[in-house]
Amino acid sequence: MRQNRIGLELPAAGRIKRESSEITSFAKKYWPKETEQVLRIADDACSNIFLFDLPWDMERTWEPVHFTDSIDWEYLPGNDPEFTFQLNRHRCLICMGQAYAMTGDEKYTEHFMRLICDWLDKNPVNEHTKTTTWRSIEAGIRGEYWVRAAAFFADSAYINKDFAVRFRESLREHARFLEESRRGMQISSNWGVLENHGLYMIGAALSGEEGAHFCELAMERLAEEARIQVLPDGMHWEQSSMYHNEVMHCFLEVLRTALDYGTNTAQEISDTAERMALASLGQMKPNRHQPMSGDSDDTDRRDMLTSAA
């Protein structure tokens, strides 16, 4: 394993370090608005401000929420639990990692650690938090986002041993939680794919026999879900444009992760991802956006299809 300060196997970390300058220049030149948005989300998170307006945020919001004192991870603005769920997916951590790669500013590392530790302090797994901050779908999504964010910060001198140990142990806790959370509904629901792709990514990062066990279990579940959930024409059976693309994203992340680690995936995963991408391409409207069916937003599909390509 390539040694880093977090102590996880993160092959993407070395690539980020080598290529960040070139990628930053490219992004600022060709995607200035998107780059500005990522930096704004990262800076907001450093100040405990949360607005969910990224294109694929499943529960988008239009008014920022500012925690001026301590973050309430179970906060319900307007009694809307969807805000709580989105808040606890931690997508902002990836923006903070991207901002760190673009600027080299260690404030993002400091606040990355602060937010993770604050969340761990306040959110033990219990019967109550299993309905708020520890729903199994959020645990799976965090599995992806935490691992991807950690790759940006893996070599920062600000990462201390205590944080690294605590972070790794929480990933293990997430993996064990996802292992034990299996219910019948997940086999046919997008929840199962979103949970188990996170389990796979955690397993890959943990490595060793323990990590291999989680990867093998996740791959077995994902292959079954691919067979059951995706129709022969490539559409997810729930007929929701957004969740079709979220499920496809999860399969693509598993394939990308396996490529990074040089491991094999079940054939069902790559075959299903390809069929889903072709279905998404065929369903795309002339303006390249998805149809707003089944709880879907008016989202441009081209970034997702670029990943598929």
C-alpha positions as CSV (number, residue, x, y, z in Angstrom):
1,M,0.0,0.0,0.0
2,R,1.3,3.5,-0.8
3,Q,1.7,5.1,2.6
4,N,-0.3,8.3,3.3
5,R,-1.2,10.1,6.5
6,I,-4.7,8.7,6.6
7,G,-3.5,5.2,6.3
8,L,-6.0,4.0,3.7
9,E,-5.2,2.5,0.3
10,L,-6.1,5.5,-1.9
11,P,-4.5,5.1,-5.3
12,A,-6.3,8.3,-6.5
13,A,-4.4,10.3,-4.0
14,G,-1.1,10.2,-5.9
15,R,-2.8,11.1,-9.2
16,I,-4.5,14.1,-7.6
17,K,-1.2,15.3,-6.2
18,R,0.6,14.9,-9.6
19,E,-2.2,16.4,-11.8
20,S,-3.9,19.0,-9.6
21,S,-2.2,22.0,-11.2
22,E,-3.0,20.9,-14.8
23,I,-6.6,20.0,-13.9
24,T,-7.1,23.3,-12.0
25,S,-6.0,25.4,-15.0
26,F,-8.2,23.3,-17.3
27,A,-11.3,23.6,-15.0
28,K,-10.9,27.4,-14.5
29,K,-10.6,27.9,-18.3
30,Y,-13.4,25.7,-19.5
31,W,-15.8,25.5,-16.5
32,P,-15.4,28.7,-14.6
33,K,-18.9,28.7,-13.1
34,E,-18.7,25.1,-12.0
35,T,-15.3,25.8,-10.4
36,E,-16.6,28.9,-8.7
37,Q,-19.5,26.8,-7.3
38,V,-17.2,24.2,-5.9
39,L,-15.1,26.8,-4.2
40,R,-18.2,28.5,-2.8
41,I,-19.6,25.3,-1.4
42,A,-16.2,24.5,0.2
43,D,-15.9,27.9,1.8
44,D,-19.5,27.8,3.0
45,A,-18.9,24.4,4.7
46,C,-15.8,25.9,6.5
47,S,-18.3,28.4,8.0
48,N,-21.0,25.9,8.7
49,I,-23.2,27.1,5.8
50,F,-25.0,24.5,3.8
51,L,-26.9,25.0,0.5
52,F,-27.5,21.9,-1.7
53,D,-27.4,23.2,-5.3
54,L,-25.1,20.8,-7.1
55,P,-26.7,19.4,-10.2
56,W,-27.1,15.9,-8.8
57,D,-28.0,16.7,-5.2
58,M,-31.0,14.5,-4.7
59,E,-32.6,16.9,-2.2
60,R,-31.8,20.4,-3.6
61,T,-32.4,23.5,-1.6
62,W,-32.6,27.2,-2.4
63,E,-31.9,28.9,0.9
64,P,-28.6,28.4,2.7
65,V,-28.8,27.2,6.3
66,H,-26.1,28.8,8.6
67,F,-25.3,27.1,11.9
68,T,-23.8,30.1,13.8
69,D,-22.9,28.0,16.9
70,S,-22.9,24.2,16.7
71,I,-24.1,22.1,13.8
72,D,-27.3,20.3,14.5
73,W,-27.0,17.3,12.2
74,E,-30.7,16.5,12.8
75,Y,-31.9,20.0,11.9
76,L,-35.4,20.1,10.3
77,P,-36.0,23.4,8.4
78,G,-39.7,23.5,8.0
79,N,-39.9,20.0,9.4
80,D,-38.4,18.7,6.2
81,P,-36.5,15.5,6.9
82,E,-35.0,15.5,3.4
83,F,-32.7,18.3,4.4
84,T,-31.5,16.2,7.3
85,F,-30.8,13.3,5.0
86,Q,-28.9,15.4,2.4
87,L,-26.9,17.2,5.1
88,N,-25.7,13.8,6.4
89,R,-24.5,12.6,3.0
90,H,-21.5,15.0,3.3
91,R,-21.2,15.8,-0.4
92,C,-19.5,19.1,0.6
93,L,-16.4,17.2,1.8
94,I,-15.6,16.4,-1.9
95,C,-15.9,20.1,-2.7
96,M,-13.5,20.9,0.2
97,G,-11.1,18.3,-1.2
98,Q,-11.3,19.8,-4.7
99,A,-10.8,23.3,-3.2
100,Y,-7.7,22.0,-1.4
101,A,-6.3,20.5,-4.6
102,M,-6.9,23.8,-6.4
103,T,-5.6,26.2,-3.8
104,G,-3.3,24.2,-1.5
105,D,-5.0,26.1,1.4
106,E,-4.7,23.9,4.5
107,K,-7.8,25.5,6.0
108,Y,-9.8,23.0,4.0
109,T,-7.9,20.1,5.7
110,E,-8.6,21.6,9.1
111,H,-12.3,22.0,8.5
112,F,-12.5,18.6,6.8
113,M,-11.2,17.0,10.0
114,R,-13.4,19.3,12.2
115,L,-16.6,18.4,10.4
116,I,-15.9,14.7,10.5
117,C,-15.0,14.8,14.2
118,D,-18.1,16.9,15.0
119,W,-20.3,14.5,13.2
120,L,-18.7,11.5,15.0
121,D,-19.1,13.2,18.4
122,K,-22.8,13.8,17.9
123,N,-24.0,10.8,15.9
124,P,-23.5,7.4,17.5
125,V,-25.5,4.5,15.9
126,N,-28.7,3.8,17.8
127,E,-32.3,3.2,17.1
128,H,-33.1,6.9,16.9
129,T,-30.2,7.9,14.6
130,K,-31.0,5.0,12.3
131,T,-34.0,7.1,11.3
132,T,-32.1,10.4,10.9
133,T,-28.4,10.6,10.4
134,W,-27.7,6.8,10.2
135,R,-30.2,5.7,7.6
136,S,-28.6,2.9,5.6
137,I,-28.8,4.9,2.4
138,E,-26.9,7.8,3.9
139,A,-24.3,5.4,5.3
140,G,-23.7,4.0,1.8
141,I,-23.5,7.4,0.2
142,R,-21.1,8.6,2.9
143,G,-19.0,5.6,2.1
144,E,-18.4,6.9,-1.4
145,Y,-18.0,10.6,-0.4
146,W,-15.7,10.0,2.6
147,V,-13.4,7.8,0.6
148,R,-13.3,10.2,-2.4
149,A,-12.8,13.2,-0.2
150,A,-10.0,11.5,1.8
151,A,-8.0,11.0,-1.4
152,F,-7.5,14.8,-1.6
153,F,-6.3,15.2,1.9
154,A,-4.3,11.9,2.3
155,D,-0.9,13.6,2.1
156,S,-1.6,16.8,4.0
157,A,0.8,17.4,6.9
158,Y,-2.2,18.6,8.9
159,I,-3.7,15.1,9.1
160,N,-2.8,13.9,12.6
161,K,-2.6,10.3,13.8
162,D,-5.6,10.6,16.2
163,F,-7.9,11.8,13.4
164,A,-6.6,9.1,11.0
165,V,-7.3,6.3,13.4
166,R,-10.7,7.7,14.2
167,F,-11.6,8.1,10.6
168,R,-10.6,4.6,9.6
169,E,-12.5,3.1,12.5
170,S,-15.6,5.0,11.5
171,L,-15.3,3.6,8.0
172,R,-15.1,0.1,9.5
173,E,-18.2,0.9,11.5
174,H,-20.0,2.1,8.4
175,A,-19.0,-1.1,6.6
176,R,-20.2,-3.3,9.4
177,F,-23.4,-1.3,9.7
178,L,-24.1,-1.8,5.9
179,E,-23.2,-5.4,6.1
180,E,-25.9,-5.9,8.8
181,S,-28.5,-3.6,7.3
182,R,-29.6,-5.9,4.5
183,R,-33.4,-6.2,4.2
184,G,-35.5,-7.7,1.4
185,M,-36.6,-4.4,0.0
186,Q,-33.0,-3.3,-0.9
187,I,-32.7,-6.1,-3.5
188,S,-35.3,-4.4,-5.7
189,S,-34.8,-0.8,-4.5
190,N,-32.3,1.8,-5.6
191,W,-31.4,2.0,-1.9
192,G,-29.6,-1.3,-2.2
193,V,-27.3,-0.1,-5.0
194,L,-26.6,3.2,-3.2
195,E,-25.7,1.4,0.0
196,N,-23.6,-1.4,-1.4
197,H,-21.5,0.8,-3.8
198,G,-20.4,2.6,-0.7
199,L,-19.7,-0.7,1.0
200,Y,-17.5,-1.6,-1.9
201,M,-15.6,1.6,-1.9
202,I,-15.0,1.4,1.9
203,G,-13.7,-2.2,1.5
204,A,-11.3,-1.2,-1.3
205,A,-9.9,1.7,0.9
206,L,-9.5,-0.5,4.0
207,S,-7.7,-3.2,2.0
208,G,-6.4,-6.5,3.5
209,E,-8.6,-9.5,4.4
210,E,-11.1,-7.2,6.1
211,G,-11.5,-5.0,3.0
212,A,-11.6,-7.9,0.7
213,H,-14.5,-9.4,2.6
214,F,-16.5,-6.1,2.3
215,C,-15.7,-5.8,-1.4
216,E,-16.7,-9.4,-2.1
217,L,-20.0,-9.0,-0.2
218,A,-20.8,-5.7,-1.9
219,M,-20.1,-7.1,-5.3
220,E,-22.3,-10.1,-4.7
221,R,-25.2,-7.9,-3.7
222,L,-24.6,-5.4,-6.5
223,A,-24.6,-8.1,-9.1
224,E,-28.0,-9.4,-7.8
225,E,-29.4,-5.9,-7.7
226,A,-28.2,-5.3,-11.3
227,R,-30.0,-8.4,-12.5
228,I,-33.3,-7.6,-10.7
229,Q,-33.5,-3.8,-10.9
230,V,-32.5,-3.0,-14.5
231,L,-34.7,-4.0,-17.4
232,P,-33.4,-5.5,-20.6
233,D,-33.7,-2.1,-22.4
234,G,-31.4,-0.6,-19.8
235,M,-34.0,1.4,-17.8
236,H,-34.2,1.1,-14.0
237,W,-37.6,-0.4,-13.2
238,E,-38.6,2.5,-10.9
239,Q,-38.9,4.7,-14.0
240,S,-37.4,7.7,-12.3
241,S,-34.9,9.7,-14.4
242,M,-32.9,10.9,-11.4
243,Y,-32.7,7.5,-9.7
244,H,-31.9,5.8,-12.9
245,N,-28.8,8.0,-13.2
246,E,-28.0,7.7,-9.5
247,V,-28.0,3.9,-9.8
248,M,-25.9,4.2,-13.0
249,H,-23.5,6.5,-11.1
250,C,-23.0,3.9,-8.4
251,F,-22.2,1.2,-10.9
252,L,-19.8,3.5,-12.6
253,E,-18.0,4.4,-9.3
254,V,-17.6,0.7,-8.6
255,L,-16.1,0.2,-12.0
256,R,-13.8,3.2,-11.6
257,T,-12.7,2.1,-8.2
258,A,-12.0,-1.5,-9.4
259,L,-9.9,0.0,-12.2
260,D,-8.0,2.1,-9.8
261,Y,-7.2,-0.9,-7.6
262,G,-6.6,-3.4,-10.4
263,T,-9.4,-5.7,-9.2
264,N,-12.1,-7.5,-11.1
265,T,-15.8,-6.8,-11.0
266,A,-18.8,-9.0,-11.7
267,Q,-19.7,-8.9,-15.4
268,E,-23.3,-7.9,-14.5
269,I,-22.0,-4.6,-13.3
270,S,-20.2,-3.5,-16.5
271,D,-23.0,-4.9,-18.7
272,T,-25.7,-3.2,-16.7
273,A,-23.9,0.1,-16.6
274,E,-23.5,0.1,-20.4
275,R,-27.2,-0.7,-20.9
276,M,-28.1,2.1,-18.5
277,A,-25.9,4.6,-20.2
278,L,-27.4,3.8,-23.6
279,A,-30.9,4.1,-22.2
280,S,-30.0,7.4,-20.6
281,L,-28.6,8.7,-23.9
282,G,-31.7,7.5,-25.7
283,Q,-34.1,9.2,-23.2
284,M,-32.2,12.5,-23.2
285,K,-34.2,15.5,-24.3
286,P,-32.9,17.8,-27.2
287,N,-31.5,20.2,-24.6
288,R,-29.5,17.3,-23.1
289,H,-31.5,17.3,-19.9
290,Q,-33.4,14.4,-18.4
291,P,-37.2,14.1,-18.4
292,M,-38.6,15.3,-15.1
293,S,-40.3,12.0,-14.2
294,G,-40.6,10.3,-10.9
295,D,-39.2,12.8,-8.5
296,S,-36.5,14.1,-11.0
297,D,-35.0,17.5,-11.4
298,D,-34.3,19.3,-14.7
299,T,-30.7,18.1,-14.8
300,D,-28.2,18.1,-17.7
301,R,-27.1,14.6,-18.3
302,R,-23.9,15.2,-20.2
303,D,-21.6,15.0,-17.2
304,M,-23.0,11.6,-16.3
305,L,-22.8,10.3,-19.9
306,T,-19.2,11.6,-20.1
307,S,-18.3,9.4,-17.1
308,A,-20.0,6.5,-18.7
309,A,-18.1,7.1,-22.0
